């Protein structure tokens, strides 16, 4: 049913795997490497057509400094923080409660209610562009950080509920039953019994949602415009001038924008892996 581990395959297969793995890794990292190369090139390299060659001079410090001094990058980064952090808190908090209700209680229609949360993940988000934009306009939330936060919370709660519900169902039910026998209220069972056991799942889910929202470009362009509300993913396009795109500035801005999710993952790596693998082996 499952593929045979490489260590148990023939010597030829192991040798081929060892030889092809670095090539696959380089191909996977090639776009990121090219962006990093673009970010240290001087402006003259692009005007002279030196797009893929080695930089004629090192302009990395100048490019990265200009990203902060000649653009609204600090404001875009601050907008991303004000959009991403409340979204992570809201989506994770709601999913903890809905996951607890769907994972612990047995009632008629439980599975159908759960399917309603899951079904939203299968809807192509592009077809929601026009109705969501019109809804934000009617509610006065268009081009506001609050509108983007509320939409992301609503859209991400389905996936988060799927994650949390399955995690809670894997917890020992005897703990909950023992607390009920002792007369503990359902709210206190959730807060003092279940929630502490969910810390690995909360950490893993927070990293995932943080990455999803921080890297979102589609809804940032659809629901916001202007320096005051746009996150960093949409703000990077401001480096496009009327006649020529500043590729070196866009590349430097892209590297800066990619750093917070990477740092978030490495800071939470232990909890992230524990949250994803907990319960995988009985």
N, C-alpha and C positions, 0 to 999 in steps of 0.2 A: 504493500500500500504506500509506503514511504520510500523515497530514494535511498539507495545504499550509501552510507558514508564514504567519503573519498578514501579514508584510511583503510577501508576494507576492499577497495577496488584493486585492479591489477596495477603493476608497476608502470605500464604505459599510460594508463589513465591518470595516475598520480603525477607523472612527469608532464603530461599535457596540461593538467590543471595548474601545476606550478608555473609552467611557461605562459599560459594564457591569462592567469590572474593579474599580473602586473599590466599587461596590455589592456585588459578590460578596465582596470582602475584608472589608467592614464586617459583612456577614451572618455570615461565618466567624468573625470576632473578637468578635461580639456577646456570646456567653456569657462569654468571658473578661473583656470590658469590664464586664459586669454583676457578675461576681464581684468585680472590683476596686472597683466602686462600692459594693457591699455591705460590703466590708472597711473602708470609711472612714465608714460610717454609725454614729450612736449607737444604743444599745439602745432608746431611746424611739421611734425611727422604726418599729421592728418591732412594738412593743406598740400603737402608734397606727395601724398598717395602712399606713404609708408604705413599701411594699415597692419600688415601681418609680419613685418620685419622686426629686427631687434631695434630698440630705441636708440636714436642718435645721441641722446643725452638723458641723464636721469632727472626727471622732474617730479618725482613722487612727493617730496615734501611740499613743493609749491602747489601741486594739484590738490592734495588733501587739505592744505591750509586754505586754499581758495574755496573749497567746498563750504567751509564754515564762514569765511569772511565775505565772499562775493555772492552768496546765495542765502536763502532762508532755511538752510538745512537744520540749524538748531530748532527753529520753530516746527519744522516737519517732524523731527525726532520727538519733540515734546508732544505734538498732536498724536503721534503713534503710541506714546506711553499712556496718554489720557484716553485713548480708544481701546488699547489692548488690555490694560490692567483691569478696568471695570468689567470688560467683557469676560475675561477669565474668571474673575470673582463671581459674577452673576451666573454664568453658564455652569460652573462647577457647583455652586451653592444650590441652584435649582435642580441639577441632575442628582445631587446627593439625596435630596428630599424625594424626588420622583422615583429614583432608583430604589430607595428604601421602601416606598409605598408599593411599588410593583414587584419588588423582590421578596418582601416579607409577608405581605398580606395576600390571602387567597380570597378572591371575590369574583362574582360573575362579570365577565367582560374584561378580566385582567389582561389576558393575552391580546385581545383586540385593541385595548388601549395602548398596550406596549407596541403593537404593530403600527399604530398611528404615529408614534414617535419615530419609529424606524423608517416608515414610508417616506418621511420628508427627506431622508438622505438619498433617495433614489430619484428625486425630482431634479432635472437639469436646472441649475441655478440661472442659466442665461434666459430661460423663458419667463423668469420672475422679474426681469429687469424693468419692464414698463409698468406692471402693476405696483411693484414696490416703490418705484420712483413717484408714481402718482399718489400713492398712499402717504409717503413722506411729505409731498407737497400739500396735500389736503390737511395733514396734521400739523403743518408748520415746522416739520423736522428736517426738511431738505437743507443741505449744506450746513448741517450742524453735527458736532461730534456726538451729541446725545442720540440723534437719529441713527447714526452708524453703529453706536454701541447697542442700542435696542434691537436693531436688525440682526447683528451678529449673535447676540444672546439668544434670540428666537431661533435663528437658523442652526446654531451649534448645539442647542439643548437636546435635540433628537439624538445625535451621535453620543453626546455625553451621557444621556440616560441609558442608551444601549450598553455603554461601557460600565457604568455604575451598577445597573441592575444585574448584569451577569456576574460582576464582582461580588455583590452582596449575596447573591444566591449561592455562591461558593463558600461563604462563611459558615462556621458551625452553628446550626440552628439551635442547638442545645443551650447556647449562651443566652439567646433571646428568650427561650422558654423558661430557663432558670430565673431570669430577671422578672418575668411575668409572675412566676410562682411567688416571688418575694414581694409582689405588689408594686413593682416599679412601673410608673406611667410610661406610655408609649413614647412621649417626647423625651423623657430621661433615658429610655432605652436607646433611642436614636443618638442622643448627644453623648452619653457616657459609655455605651457598650459598642454600638456599631461604628460611630464616627471615628473613634481612635483606631479601629482596625482598618479603616479605609484610607489611612494616611499614604501608604504606597500608591494606591490607585489615584488619590487626589493629586499627588506629586506627578505621576505619569501623565494624567489627563491635563494638568496645568501646563506642562511642557508642550504637549501636542497642540492644545488650543492657542497657547501663546504664539507658537510657530505659525499656525494657520492664519491667525488674525494679523499678526505683524507683517506677514508676507502677502497679505491680500492686496491685489491691485484692481481687480474688476469692480468690486463694490466701492472701493475708494474713489474711482473715477466716476461711477454712476451716481453716487449719492453725495459727493462733496465737490467743491471747486473753490480755488483760492487758497491763499497762504494760511488763513486763520483756522481752517478746518481740515485740510488735506493731510493725510499721513505721509510718511517718508516715501513709500512705494510710488505714490502718485506724484509727489513733489519732485522726484528725480527728473521727471519729464520736463521740468522747467528749464533744464539745461539745454533744451532744444531751442535754438534761435530761429529767426524767420527764414534764413537762407541755409544755415548749416548747423548740424548737431555737434555739440561739444562732447565728443565721445570720451575724451580723457576725463572730463569732469563727471559725466554720467557713470563711468566705470569706477572712479574714486567714490562717488556717492553710493553706488551699489555695494561696494565693499564695506563701507561704513554702515549702511542699512542692514547688512547681513550679520554684523557682529553681535548684536543683542540676542537673537535666537541661538547662535552658536554658544555664546557665553552661558545662556540659560540652560542649554542642554548639558554642558560640561559641569556646571554647578549642581545640577539635579540628576546627574548621570546615574548615581547609585540608586536613588529612589525611583528613577524612571525605569531602569531595568528590573528592579524588584517589583514594581507595580505591574509590569507587563508579563512577568514570568510567575508571579505568585499564583499558586493553584495549578500550574501546568503539570506538575508531577505530584501524584498522590502518594 
